[in-house]
Amino acid sequence: MRVLWMEQAQEALSQANQFILEEYGRKASEAFLMRMYKVGSLLADNPNMGALEPLLEGRSFAYRSIVVNRWDTRREPQQQADGVK
């Protein structure tokens, strides 16, 4: 199976990566992109992974969501960045 990145998803990925690059550096940015593309590859091999999106039920395709990275919002961004730069 093939994963299609819609234009809106590509733009969101680009914006998220730009933020990570500016706030946390190149190493964190590269790690983020590698993780995103790895999950895309996993999704291509396992198209039923992820939770069904209830707001998109009844459409011609089944839409699923996957949480790739959770960010600990209880910590200051700089403290988190120190661990990945």
Secondary structure, DSSP 8 states (H G I E B T S, - for coil): ------HHHHHHHHHHHHHHHHHH-HHHHHHHHHHHHHHHHHHHH-TT-SEE-GGGTTSSS--EE-------TTS-HHHHHHTT-
